[in-house]
Amino acid sequence: MSRGLGIRLVRASGASLTEQISQTLRTAILDGGLAQGARLPSWRDLAAQLGVARGTVRAAYERLADELLVVASGSAGTHVAELPAGPAVATAEIAPLVARRTSFPIAPLPLQMGLPALDAFPGKLWRRMLLHAARAEPWMAGDHDPSGVLALREQIAGYLAVTRGIHCAPEQIIVTRCYRDGLNLAIRTLGVERGAAWMEEPGFYFTRTGLSLAGMRPVPVPVDDQGVRVADGIAAAPDAAIAVVTAGQQSPLGVTLSSSRRHALLRWAARSGGWIFEDDYLSELQLRGRAAPALMAMDHAGRTIYLGTFSKTLAPSVGVGFVVVPPALARRFVEVADHLSPAPSPVVQLAVAQFLRDGHYLRHLRRMKRLYAARRDALRAGLASRSGVEIMAGLAVLLRLPPGTDDVAIARAAWAHGLGASALSHWYATDAARAPGLLLGVTNVTDAIVRPACDRLNALIEQRSGRALGGAPGRGRGRGSAGRGGAGVRARR
């Protein structure tokens, strides 16, 4: 990692060095951190500070010049351009997003949700896959299958049959760019924009917001130690158009949907004509025991839409997800995808296909499970003297806080101090159910930083709550109460 003008370069990141430099400077200019008229360092000076080639810095400056953010004046240097004053934006309009995402760092922060261990990503192998795919001639053809590259869909079908119990044909799979892309595709294809949607409480806030933006009415349905309470959903909205569930590993509490609840949910869908959107969140990364079969594997009525992604197991920059649909809906989904949701680059799809075909993906998952279990245990050891800690089998630790604690303020302060803690209360839609706590990701907690991170976090909680975390009464359910799942939180999917 290199620094200069506050620039943090991560050479193992999926983003190029030029992109990282230009993005950091762009943010500083737009946020006012670099004043209008301020002179930027010369290419030579900044390249020396960052330890990169001068051409890399030059390319970043040229990108900013193309965006009219900087002005190159020859020997007089490069200066921040004068920016036109824009219309004032009402704070209330952006408050929900700001409250959840205080920044968009390029490098992962310790304890940050939603990112795999990027330091363990097989970069050399992945680059070789991309290079091989780029040399393949078929991808250069004019039009591509809107379903996605057949070779990738075949590999996904085989993978799901072995690991998730889903037996489907490649024609039932539509390749997308991410989970949210698949969610939008399913909503549009099924034409449920004006309907009600069951939403787990607590549940992934980007899903809740996405449903609202799509014109749907999210209906919070409580989650207990058996998963979503189907009877409560039926009581609140029996004619809901869809139910969005994380059956394999509930996000964020981590419980696995019980067999009785699964059958009740499938009966509701078959009886009411509703649809089940199965967000199979990180089920392949269960750290304790074997993952339960996918809900879709049990659905004989064809009411389940399965949403998957490789972003949380490989890297967000891979940008490949997929949707599995019942056979009767496949043609309609492809038609909508062709017009409104194009598949990602064929080169990336071919690389992922080879990664799966050659067995690298399953080997990578095995390595990550061992690594994540070790990092989770290290974080647990660092928090051993604290009460309110719930250690579960997923990719996060849930740290419950005393009633009345402002977990949002603590999370913001943590981000300002380089810790990516997430506020549990943001995962709730209703004030009555909301409980304060912090969700701490384990994926990027290395041995060198785990102890300082825990000490820094405890100091922040003391400052914000007036009491040490070690003295707060535990409100958690205990370490063994989370069922077979684990807590896991995604900033983006």
N, C-alpha and C positions, 0 to 999 in steps of 0.2 A: 504494500500500500504506500502511495506517495501523497505528499501534501504540498500545496502552494495556492495562495489566495483562498484557502479553505477547501481546495479541491482534493477529493479522496478518490484515488484511482485503484480499482480492483482488477488486476490483470486476468483473474479467473472468471470475471463476470462475463455474461453473454453480450454485454454492450461493448462496443469498440472504445478505445481510449479517446478517439476524437469525439464520439458521442458523449462520453462521460465529462470531458472538459467543456464542451459547448453547453451541455445541459446545466452544469453547475453555474457557469457564467450567465446563462440565460435566466436562471432563477434569481441570481443575485441582482441582475439588472432590473427585472420586472418587479422584484420585491423592494427595490430601492437600496439594497445593500451596496451596490455600485452606483454612485450618483451620476446624473447626466453630465457629460463632459469629462468624467474621470478617465485618466489615461491608463490603458492596460499595459502590462509588461510587454517587452518585445518578444518576438518568437523565441529568440535565442535565450533570453533570461528565464522565461517561463518554462521552456523545455529543459533547461538546466535544473531548475527547481524540482520539476516533476520527474526527471530522469527519463524523458521520452525524446523522440526525434523532433527536430524543428518542424519538419513537414506535418507532423501530427498536430502541433499547436496551430500552424498556419491553416490547416484544413478546418480546425474548429473556429478560428477567427473568420474565415471566409464564409462558413455556414451562418455565423451570427450577422455578418455583413449582408448576406442574401436576405436575412429576415429583417433588415433595417434596424438592428439593435446596436450595431457599432459602425463607426466610420473610419476607414483607413485613410490617413493623410500623408502618405509617403514618409519622408524623413521626420515629420512631426509626430509620427506614431499612430496608434489606434486608440480611439476614444469612444466612450459610451455615447450613443446618439441621443438627440433630444426626442423624447417620446411624447406623442400627443396626449393630452388629457382625455381620458375616457369617461363615460357616464358613471356616476356613483352606483355601486351595487349594494342593494339592501343587505345588511348583515344577516337578517333572518333567513334570507334565501340560501345562504351558504353555510349557516351554522351547523346543520346536521352533518355535512361532509367534513367541515373543519374539526368538529368534535371527535370524529373518528379517525381522521388522517391528518396528523399535524405536519407531516412532511413526506416526501417520496424519495428516500435515500437510495442511491445506487447500490452501495454496499449494505449487506444485511447487518442489522444491529443485534447485539446479544439480547435474547429473550423475545425477538420479533416473531410474530405469527405469520403464517402463510407462505413461508419460504423453506425449501429443502436445504440441506447442508451443501451450500455451493462450494465449500472448500473440498468436498469429497466428490464433486461431479467429475466424471471421466472425460475431461476436456479433450485430451489427445484422441481418444477413441471416437468421440463425437465428431470432431473435426474431420477425422478420416471418413466417417460415414457420410458427412455432408459433401466432402470432396468427391467421393465415389458417386453419390447421387447426382451431383452437378454435372458429371461427365456422361451420365446416361442420356441417350438421345431422345427417348419418348417424351420426356417432360417439356421439350422445346416445341412441341406441337401447339397449334393455335388455340384450340379449345380443350378444356379438361372436364372430366366427369364431375358434375356438381356434387355428387356423393362423396368425392374424394378418390384418391388413387386406389385402384382395386387391390394392389399388393398390400397396402396398409390395412384395408378393410378385411382382407383375408386373415392377416396376422392378428388383428384385434378380435375377430370372431374365434380364432383358435385359443387365444389367451383367455377370453372370457369363459369359454367352455371348460378350460382346465382350472382356472382360479376362482371363478365366481358362479359356476354352475349354470351359466346362461348358454343355451344352445340356439344359435341364430345363424342365419345366412348372411354373407357379406352384403347382400342387397338390402338388408334391414339396418345397415350402419351408415350414418352420414357423418363425415369428418367435419369438425368445426374448428374454430380458433381457440376456444376456451369454454369453460363451464357456462359463463354468462351468455355467450353466443348461442350455445345449445338451448339454454333456458328461453331466450328470446325466440329462437326458431320454433320451439315447441308451442309456445303461447300463440304465435302468429298462425302456425299451421292448423292448430286445433280451433282457432277462432274463439278463444275464451277470454278475450281482453276485458269484457265487462262483468265477468263473473267473480264470485268469491273464491278465495284460495286459503286453504288451511296452511298455517305457518307455525312451525314448532316454536314454543315459548319456554326457554330462550332458543333463538335460532339465528342463522347467519344474516346479519343486517343488510348486506348487499343484496341478498335474495329478496328480503322484505321490501327494500326500496325499489328494486327492479320490478317487482310485481306491481307496486303502486304506480310507477312511471308507465307501465304497460296498460294502465287503466283498470287493473284488478283491485279487489278489496281484500287485503290480507286479514285473516281471522286468526288471532293467536290461540294455539291449542297447547295446554301445559304438557311438559315432559316430566316423567318421574323415573324411577329406577328400572322400569320396563320399557321406556321409550315414550313416544307420543301417545297421549291418552285419547284413543279413537272415540270412545263414548262421549267425551267432552266435545270433540269436533263435531260429531253428529248432532249433539244437543245445540251447539252454537250455530252451525251452518250445515244442515243435512243435505242441502242441494248445492253444495260448493262445486265449482267446476273442476278444481284440481286440489290435490293435497301434496305439498312439497315436503319430503321426509328424507332424513339421513339415517336410513335403517341400519346400516352396517356399523357405523361408528358416529353416534349423534354429535353434531357440532353445535355448541361447544362442550356439552357435559360428557360425551363419550360413551354413553350407554348403548347397548345393542338392543334393537327392537325385539321384544320377546315373540315367541311363536304364536301365542294367543292373540297378541296385538296385530301381528302380520296377517293372520287369517281374518281378523275383524276388519282390518283396513281393506283387504282384497274383497271381502263380502260387500263392504260399503260401496266400493267402486263399481262392482258388477251390478249391484242392485240400483244404484242411483244414476249410473251412467257417467260418474265422475272419472277423472284421470289421476293417476298417481305419478308424480315426478320423483323418481328415485335419484337423489344426489348421492352417489356411492362414494362419499367423502373418505378417502384414505383407508378404505377397508383392506387394501392389499398391504398396509403397513401396521396391522395389529401387532403390538409388541408383546402381547401375552395370549397364548393360545391360538387356535385356528380361527380365521374369520368365518362368520356365518355366511351361508349362501346369499346371493343377491335376492332381493325381494322379487325382481322380475323372473327369477328362476322358478318361483312358486306360483306365478300368475298364469292360469290357464284360460282366463277370459280375455286376455289381450288388452288390459287397461293400464299397463305400466309403460312409462317412457323412462329409459335409463340414460343418465347423464354422467359421462366420465371425462377425465382429463389427464394429461401427462405432466402438467405444469407443476404439480405438487410432489411428484416422484422423481422427475428429472430436473427441470429448471423452468421458471416462468417464461424465459425467452424462447423456449422451444415452440410455444404457441400452438399446440395441437390438442384438441379435445375431440369428443365424439358423442353421438346420440344413437341409441338403439331403440327401434320402434317396432310395434307389431307389424306383421307382414301386410295386413290390409291397409296400413297407413304409409307404407314405404314410398310409393309413387308420389303421393301428395307432398310428403316431406321433401323429396328430391326436387319437386317443381318449385316449392317455396325457396329452398336453399339456392336453386339456380338463379332466382331473381333477386333475393334479398339477403342471402347469407353465404357469400362465396367461401369456398374451402381455402385453407392456407396454401402456401407455396408448395407445388409438387416436389420441389427439391427437399424441403423439410419432411414432407410426408414419406418420401422414398427413404430418407435417412432413418426415420423412426421405424419404418417397416423392416429395414435391415437390422436395426438394433434389436427388434423383437425376434426376427427370424434366426439370428445367430446366437440367441440365448443370452445376450448381454443384459437385457432388461431384467430378467428374473434373477440373474447373478447380482445385478446392481441393487435390487430390492433386498436380497439377503444381506448384503453388506450394510445397507442403510439401516435395517432393523437392528443389527448388532451395534452399529454406531449410535443410533438414537437411544437404544436402551442404556448404553453406557453414559451418554450425556444426560439422560433423564436421571439416572442414579446419582451422577455428580451434582446435579442441581438439587436433588433431594437432600444430599449430604450437606450442601451449602445452606439449606433452609431447615436443617434438622432441629435447631433450637427455637424455631418459630411455631406458633400455634396457628390453626386455621388452614393448614396445608393439606390438600387432597392430591395424593399421587395416584395417577391412573395409568392406563396402558397405552395411551395415545401419545401425541407429540407435544403435549403441553402439561404444565403443572397448574392447578387451580389454587390460588391463594385467597381464601375468603377473608374479608375485612369486617371489622365491627360495624353494627348497624349505624347508619348515619354518616359513615365515612364517604368522602367525595372521591370515589375511585377514578372518575374522569380527570380531576385535577392532578391526582397522583400519576396517572398514566401520561398526561401532558408533560409533567415535570420530569418523568423518567425519560421521555423522548428527548427532551431538551438536554438531558445529561447522558445521552448516548445509549439508552436502554429501551428496547422496543416492547415494553409491557402494554397489554391491552386491557381496557376496562370491561369487566364482566357486565355491568349494568347496560352497556350499549346493545347487548344481545337480547334485551327484553323490550317488548313493545308496550307493556302496561306498567304503570308505576306501582301498582299493588303487588305485582310479582317480582319486581326488580330487587336484586340483591347485590351489594357491593362486593367487589373482588377484583383480582388481577389474574389474567391468563398469561402465563410465561412460557414462551416457546422453548423447546429443548434442542432444536435442530442445529443452531449455530452457537451453542454454548460450549466452547472448548475448555479444556482443563486449565489453560492459562488465565481465563477471564471469569470463570464461574465464581470464585470466592470474592474478587473485587465487585462483581456485578451484584451479588447477594448483599454485600455490605453497603453498597451505594443505594440499593433499593430500600433496605431497611432504614437508612438514614432519611431518605425522602419521605417514607411513611411516617416516621417520627415527626418530621417537620410539618407535615400536612395534617396529621391526625392528633398530634399532641401526646401520643403514647407510642411506645416501642411495640413493634409487631409481636415480639416475644411475650408481652404482657397482655395482649388482647385475647379475650376468651374465644375459643374455637367454636365456630358455627358450622363447621363442615360436617359431612356425614361419616367422616372417617376414611381411612385409606382403602378399605375393602368394599366400600359401598357403591362404587360406580359400575358394578357389573363387569362384563368382559371387555368393555370399550375403554377409551381414554379421552381426555379432553384435548381438543385440537381446534385451533382458530385460524381462519384464513383472512388475510387482509384483502386479497384478491383471488378470484378463481377463474 
